[in-house]
Amino acid sequence: MSGSPNFRGIYVFHPPPPGRPPVAIYVSRLLNQHLSCSTVFHNSSEMLSVQILSPEGLFGSPHRSLRVTSVYLLRTNRPPYRSIPPERIFSFLPYPHLVLGDFNLHHPLADPCRSLSEREFTISTHYFDAAFDVPYHLLNTPGVYTGFPFDTITRPSVLDLAFANTALSSLVSSRDTTLPSTSSDHVPCEVTLKPPLVMLPPPTPHWALLDLDAVGKALDTFTILPCPEWPTPNSLSRWFDISATRLTSLITSHAPSKRPCPRSKPWWSPRLSSLRRE
């Protein structure tokens, strides 16, 4: 890890020398002040990961770790015809994992309008199948180009791909290419993460604080609606539902409401709390 000479608010993570690394990950110093960021090397200058740790959980989720992996695949003459096999890129992790970079692959799921040769399709399918088997989910919007060659002969393409594993996919808010140009033939791709939507449990009666005296007095004056004189299955069911609703409403009106927190468990008790403290 090193500081950026032109941007003092940025840390640069890159593979160790020798040579000029083809991949790097830039991390804000502000983020590094609040979270622990460490480098994960993969014995390859074309692949680098940064592990982000937080003891309190990340993005409002129970996960305390996030891995971001940057890859740059070079073409080779031996199978799998790229510099890093897919099994090394897409591995199972129990916490969120974001994989992104220049894969140098053409696949119809990312670029459905492109005409592919059998060789291109076979090579790219090997990587996409390996990702989906773990599983990882493709974040690219199909047909949104990420590479725009400077010449007027080569058509635009989708070479820059982003994948999220199952633990991360629910935290992805969007992925777009609307950032300003970097003077490269590849446009920046922005992946936005957000906290998961937490559905708060509805209020429930606090039965332990039920006012039994008030309930008893209310039941003394409670009357049940008369049963239908010539009941049918539908009319009898409707009469029962109305009566049960009136009785339930009468009882719950004398019990204060409580709203359990999202992480509360219905089977938890004060006894368990005391045992946990011990």
HELIX and SHEET records of a PDB file:
HELIX    1   1 ARG A   29  HIS A   34  1                                   6    
HELIX    2   2 PRO A   86  ILE A   89  1                                   4    
HELIX    3   3 GLU A  118  ASP A  133  1                                  16    
HELIX    4   4 THR A  166  SER A  169  1                                   4    
HELIX    5   5 TRP A  207  LEU A  209  5                                   3    
HELIX    6   6 LEU A  212  ASP A  220  1                                   9    
HELIX    7   7 PRO A  233  THR A  252  1                                  20    
HELIX    8   8 PRO A  270  ARG A  277  1                                   8    
SHEET    1   A 3 SER A   2  GLY A   3  0                                        
SHEET    2   A 3 ILE A  10  PHE A  13 -1                                        
SHEET    3   A 3 ILE A  25  SER A  28 -1                                        
SHEET    1   B 6 SER A  36  PHE A  41  0                                        
SHEET    2   B 6 MET A  47  LEU A  53 -1                                        
SHEET    3   B 6 SER A  65  TYR A  72 -1                                        
SHEET    4   B 6 HIS A  97  ASP A 102  1                                        
SHEET    5   B 6 ASP A 160  ASN A 165 -1                                        
SHEET    6   B 6 TYR A 136  LEU A 138 -1                                        
SHEET    1   C 2 VAL A 172  ASP A 176  0                                        
SHEET    2   C 2 GLU A 190  LEU A 193 -1                                        
SHEET    1   D 2 THR A 204  PRO A 205  0                                        
SHEET    2   D 2 SER A 257  LYS A 258 -1                                        
END                                                                             
